Amino acid sequence: MGETAKYYQKNRAARLRRLEQQRKYNKTKKGLALRVNANRLNHKLGTYGNGDGKDAAHYEGSTTKGRLQDPKKNRKSRLKIKAHKKIA
């Protein structure tokens, strides 16, 4: 479990504030578009709802291309890409 998850697990008030903010964000045009595109990509790759624990890795600027990846690796790879761009 990540440090942020541990924090919100221990701090109920902060967790409730975060969840309220997330509910509002998910209703915005941007939040809805992100969710729709992510679900579309997962359907396309055949991982939506099959319980394999995989998720679609999104490429920068792309809403239709992707590859199946473990969610931890998915997040980690994006962080590596950002760090690499800053160094270069």
Phi, psi and omega per residue, in radians:
M1 nan 2.387 -3.115
G2 -1.298 2.877 -3.116
E3 -1.096 -0.691 -3.136
T4 -1.129 -0.741 3.121
A5 -1.088 -0.697 3.117
K6 -1.111 -0.721 3.133
Y7 -1.045 -0.877 -3.104
Y8 -1.193 -0.468 3.090
Q9 -1.208 -0.611 -3.112
K10 -1.463 -0.493 -3.031
N11 -1.944 1.631 -3.059
R12 -1.064 -0.773 -3.109
A13 -1.084 -0.764 3.119
A14 -1.131 -0.698 3.132
R15 -1.098 -0.746 3.136
L16 -1.149 -0.675 3.075
R17 -1.099 -0.758 -3.137
R18 -1.106 -0.774 -3.134
L19 -1.129 -0.664 3.092
E20 -1.116 -0.786 3.119
Q21 -1.100 -0.707 -3.120
Q22 -1.157 -0.673 3.081
R23 -1.048 -0.744 3.125
K24 -1.161 -0.744 -3.124
Y25 -1.109 -0.702 -3.116
N26 -1.123 -0.322 3.124
K27 -1.584 -0.195 3.138
T28 -1.283 2.872 3.118
K29 -1.052 -0.750 -3.124
K30 -1.133 -0.815 -3.139
G31 -1.088 -0.733 3.121
L32 -1.126 -0.757 -3.134
A33 -1.095 -0.733 3.114
L34 -1.066 -0.783 -3.113
R35 -1.148 -0.754 -3.139
V36 -1.098 -0.786 -3.134
N37 -1.152 -0.689 3.110
A38 -1.118 -0.760 3.121
N39 -1.140 -0.697 3.125
R40 -1.070 -0.780 3.136
L41 -1.135 -0.714 3.116
N42 -1.135 -0.647 3.059
H43 -1.104 -0.804 -3.099
K44 -1.059 -0.680 -3.113
L45 -1.487 -0.059 3.065
G46 1.371 0.312 -3.112
T47 -1.829 -0.133 -3.075
Y48 -1.185 2.032 3.029
G49 1.291 0.181 -3.114
N50 -1.641 -0.036 3.042
G51 1.302 0.312 -3.112
D52 -1.432 -0.087 3.126
G53 1.331 0.126 -3.129
K54 -1.723 2.772 3.099
D55 -2.427 2.886 -3.135
A56 -1.469 2.268 3.031
A57 -1.468 2.154 -3.095
H58 -1.629 2.430 3.085
Y59 -1.667 2.592 -3.099
E60 -1.026 2.197 3.110
G61 1.407 0.084 -3.091
S62 -2.059 2.391 3.062
T63 -2.026 -0.045 -3.082
T64 -2.094 -0.360 -3.133
K65 -1.672 2.730 3.105
G66 3.044 3.064 3.074
R67 -2.507 2.696 3.132
L68 -1.322 2.420 -3.138
Q69 -2.697 2.662 2.996
D70 -1.087 2.380 -3.093
P71 -0.952 -0.635 3.127
K72 -1.116 -0.789 3.121
K73 -1.170 -0.619 3.139
N74 -1.029 -0.867 -3.138
R75 -1.182 -0.734 -3.089
K76 -1.086 -0.706 -3.089
S77 -1.134 -0.655 3.125
R78 -1.142 -0.682 3.132
L79 -1.156 -0.677 3.101
K80 -1.100 -0.711 -3.133
I81 -1.106 -0.782 3.139
K82 -1.091 -0.791 -3.126
A83 -1.097 -0.709 -3.123
H84 -1.131 -0.702 3.139
K85 -1.141 -0.634 -3.136
K86 -1.191 -0.656 -3.117
I87 -1.243 -0.737 -3.042
A88 -1.226 nan nan
